[in-house]
């Protein structure tokens, strides 16, 4: 089976797609992955064939974080990307899909993948780590934190998809006509099968989802790639379990205020600080009990930690949860408030923190809740449940089954 995967997002959005691609390769399939240029380092490390899509996402991340996860800012950012990049993405995806048997489409490039699959007359499957299928169980992850009345849940998913579609529709229709020879698409597709790379132990599939929208479990790094640098491993072996602080691909926040405030509120506990895309403030020297952590696999690092403080991205959320470690989340954009609230509801994390309310007493209260013995016990139970899941294997087997059924249907109809 020849598979073309296309996605666009930050490191946290792209890495799970790389894990799925790696699993497909291990199962004997041919894969090409198209993704955001700065988020493809893991693909190179795992030997996943890949191509960088046009454009860079870091400027849009800066704008979103700087404006407090504003829906208006998000919409403007999507519109800018759609106008600038749709034609280039279509050209790249169209070339990569030639001779393929299926397109896996995710992230901000999902509509591109769907159009290219139509052009080549091959099946398309949606992929992602954030629930976008309409349900009455919870509101769209693109809504700001509630509380929201229950009646808004299902319509909010539909409205969120339409909002994204509106930003891409005109430039995509232009590309469909001039590059793919396809008619305009009047509305966003709603009948696409979907594979989700999040954990059913953390968020079970709602009962009102279609049968072909499958929650597989986390798409995570294979065990063979989960080694830590020897120097870091020695530090972990000779210190009490540290607190990890890291915000991944997030940028545009006051690093000195956020990193410094957390370090101050944590007191003398050993801390691993991962600067991520934000980097460190100029001329800042960490205290002796704070070690700067290089980019390492979360799957290997988090089981050594006592607490994980992060931004609430789906990938980091799942890696910390699977490690059985309590968490504290400072959500900034997109689906991060959703996962922060989900962890708090499950009792495995302190209450979500806010960039706007970031004072020492609030930090210490949240840290105390996250460090409480009951929170620690619930986190361990969640980790044990997630340890039984193999999200990549489930996704690969499900995809193979779907395509086999399609082939049988095609043979019968001919």
Buried (B, 14 or more C-beta within 10 A) or exposed (E): BBBBBBBBBBBBBBBBBBBBBBBBBEBEBBBBBBBBBBBBBBBEEBEBEBBBBBBBBBBBBBBBBEBEBBEEBBBBBBBBBBBEBBBBBBBBBBEBBEEBBBBBBBBBBBBBBBBBBBBBEBBBBBBBBBBBBBBBBBBBBBBEBEEBEEEBBBEBBEBBBEBBBBBBBBBBBBBBEEBBEBEEBEEBBEEBBBBBBBBBBBBEBBEEBBEBBBBBBBBBBEEEBBEBEEEBBEBBEEBEBBBBBBBBBBBBBEBEEBBBBBBEBBEEBBBBBBBBBBEBEEEEEBEEBBBEBEEBBBBBBBBBBBBBBBBBBBBBBBBBBBBBBBBBBBBBBBBBBBBBBBBBEBBBBBBBBBBEEBEEEBBBEBBEBBBBEEBBBBBBBBBEBBEEBBBBBBBBBBBBEBBEEBEEEEEEEE
